Amino acid sequence: MTGEPQRLQYLEAMGLTAWVPRYRLPNARASAACDWVPATPQPSAAPAQRLHELLDEAEREAQQRPARSPQESEPTQQAAPEAVAPGRARQLLEPTPAASEEASSSGEPIHEAMTEAFREPLRFTVQIACLDGRWLVLLPGDRPPGAVGVRLLGNILSAAGIDLREAPTFQAFGWPLAEGMPVAEPEEEARQGLQAFIEGAGWRGWSPERVLLFGHDDILVPLLGMTEERCKLLGLPGWQEPSLDELAASADAKRALWPRLAGWRRAWHD
C-alpha cells in the first residue's frame, strides 16, 4: 500500500495541491495517523520531471522486490484492486504520436469555432438627456452640444410650447463598456446595453414618454429601430430630426421642422 508521504509526493509532482487537516472539527471522524517525513529543501524542478523521477524510483523498487509464491498469499482474503503499474502510468503520461496528432487535429476545429463565435463589438457614443424626466433627447456623437446647440434646442422647444422647469443635462453613453470582452451577438448585446442604461436611469427621476433623436448614426438608428414616429427599442413614440448643427446652418431644415412642432405641442400637453 502506498504510504501517505509517498502519495503526497506523487500529488505534488503532478502539480496537485494536497489539503490535510490541522485541527479536528467537533464531532468529526479522526484522521488516520501516519508518519510524516520532515521536509528538506530541494531545488525546484518542473512537475513533469519530478513525476518521472518518482516513477523511475517505483520501477526500481518493483524490480528489487522478491516475487511472492502462491502459498504466501491468503486464499480467504479478498483480492485488492489492481494498481496501475509505473510503466502503465508512464504510457498514460506520454501519449503516442498518433494520439497527439489526433488531439491536435480535433482541437483545431474547436479553436476555429470559438474564433468565429466571438466577433467585434459595435461602437457608438450618444448624448442622452431627459426633458423634465418625460422626453428623451438623443444626440449621436462623442461630445455634448455646444452653446449654440443648447440655445437652438431651447428655442425649438419654446416654439413647440414646451416650457422646461430646468435646462436639460446631457450624459454620454458609449458602447462597448469595456474593451477586450468576448462578443457573440454584437447587435443584441449593444441593444440590451443601451436599453439597460436608459431603464436604469429611473432613479434620476426619468420616466420616458417619447423620444427625440437629432441626427443620424448608421449604428445607433438601427439599434433604436426608429421609424417615422416610433422607437421600437424602447416601445415609445418618437421623432427623428436633422442634427442640431444642420438645423443651425440650414434655413431649409428649420422650415421643414416647423410644421411638426404642432404635434410636439399636443403630445407634451396631453
C-alpha positions, -999 to 999 in steps of 0.1 A, spaced: 0 0 0 13 35 -8 21 55 23 7 89 29 40 107 24 46 89 -9 11 97 -20 17 134 -13 49 133 -32 31 119 -63 4 146 -60 30 173 -56 50 160 -86 18 161 -107 12 197 -97 -18 189 -74 -22 206 -41 -29 182 -12 -50 195 17 -46 180 51 -65 189 83 -46 208 110 -73 206 136 -101 181 144 -136 196 140 -162 189 167 -179 155 162 -157 149 132 -141 115 125 -105 113 135 -80 114 107 -58 84 100 -24 87 118 7 85 97 44 92 100 54 124 83 87 127 66 104 160 75 105 183 46 140 190 33 147 220 10 154 207 -26 160 225 -58 127 232 -76 120 212 -107 92 210 -132 62 189 -121 66 165 -151 103 159 -144 96 152 -107 68 128 -115 91 109 -139 117 106 -112 92 91 -88 81 67 -115 117 56 -121 121 51 -84 89 30 -82 102 8 -111 135 2 -94 117 -8 -62 94 -32 -81 124 -49 -97 142 -53 -64 111 -67 -46 111 -105 -45 82 -123 -61 57 -139 -37 48 -175 -41 12 -186 -43 15 -203 -9 22 -170 8 -10 -154 -4 -41 -157 18 -68 -175 -2 -96 -163 21 -87 -126 17 -105 -107 -10 -81 -95 -37 -73 -58 -37 -79 -38 -68 -51 -40 -93 -29 -9 -91 -16 9 -122 20 -2 -129 46 25 -132 51 16 -168 14 20 -175 14 53 -157 43 65 -179 23 55 -210 -6 74 -198 16 105 -192 33 102 -226 7 97 -253 16 81 -285 23 103 -316 -9 92 -332 -29 103 -301 -11 136 -301 -19 142 -337 -55 133 -332 -58 156 -302 -42 185 -321 -64 179 -352 -95 178 -330 -85 210 -313 -82 230 -345 -120 229 -353 -128 239 -317 -104 268 -318 -118 279 -352 -154 277 -339 -146 298 -309 -129 324 -330 -159 326 -353 -183 328 -323 -165 359 -308 -168 390 -330 -160 427 -328 -185 447 -307 -205 476 -322 -190 510 -314 -210 542 -309 -215 571 -285 -247 590 -278 -255 620 -256 -287 615 -237 -309 639 -218 -344 637 -204 -367 668 -206 -383 672 -171 -380 634 -168 -405 629 -196 -389 631 -231 -356 616 -241 -333 636 -263 -306 617 -281 -277 633 -299 -253 609 -317 -217 619 -311 -187 619 -287 -193 654 -274 -224 671 -258 -239 701 -277 -221 734 -275 -235 767 -265 -251 772 -300 -267 738 -300 -281 742 -265 -296 776 -274 -311 763 -306 -326 733 -288 -342 757 -262 -356 779 -290 -371 749 -308 -387 736 -276 -401 771 -268 -415 773 -303 -433 740 -297 -448 753 -264 -426 731 -242 -415 751 -212 -390 733 -191 -385 736 -153 -347 732 -157 -323 731 -186 -315 696 -199 -283 679 -188 -267 655 -213 -249 624 -203 -227 603 -226 -232 566 -231 -206 548 -251 -205 512 -263 -188 489 -256 -185 495 -219 -151 476 -217 -126 466 -243 -114 431 -248 -146 413 -238 -158 384 -260 -188 393 -281 -211 366 -296 -240 388 -308 -228 424 -313 -262 439 -322 -282 422 -295 -256 430 -268 -254 467 -278 -292 469 -279 -295 454 -244 -268 477 -230 -284 509 -243 -318 498 -231 -305 489 -196 -288 523 -193 -320 542 -201 -342 520 -179 -316 522 -151 -318 560 -150 -352 557 -133 -335 566 -100 -327 600 -115 -364 606 -120 -366 596 -156 -399 582 -168 -396 585 -206 -428 590 -226 -413 599 -260 -380 600 -279 -364 629 -298 -334 619 -320 -315 647 -335 -291 635 -362 -283 602 -379 -259 574 -370 -255 542 -390 -252 521 -359 -275 539 -334 -306 543 -356 -309 506 -364 -304 497 -328 -332 521 -317 -354 509 -345 -365 544 -354 -394 547 -378 -414 578 -387 -430 582 -353 -418 552 -332 -388 539 -313 -391 502 -313 -363 495 -289 -380 514 -261 -415 509 -272 -422 547 -272 -434 572 -298 -407 593 -312 -393 615 -339 -360 617 -358 -349 652 -369 -318 666 -385 -288 672 -362 -286 705 -343 -256 715 -364 -276 710 -396 -305 729 -382 -283 758 -371 -267 760 -406 -297 754 -428 -328 776 -432 -345 748 -452 -340 724 -424 -356 748 -400 -386 754 -423 -391 716 -427 -391 712 -389 -416 740 -382 -449 721 -392 -440 692 -369 -438 714 -338 -475 715 -336 -475 677 -330 -449 681 -303 -471 707 -285 -501 685 -284 -481 655 -272 -463 675 -245 -495 690 -230 -516 658 -235 
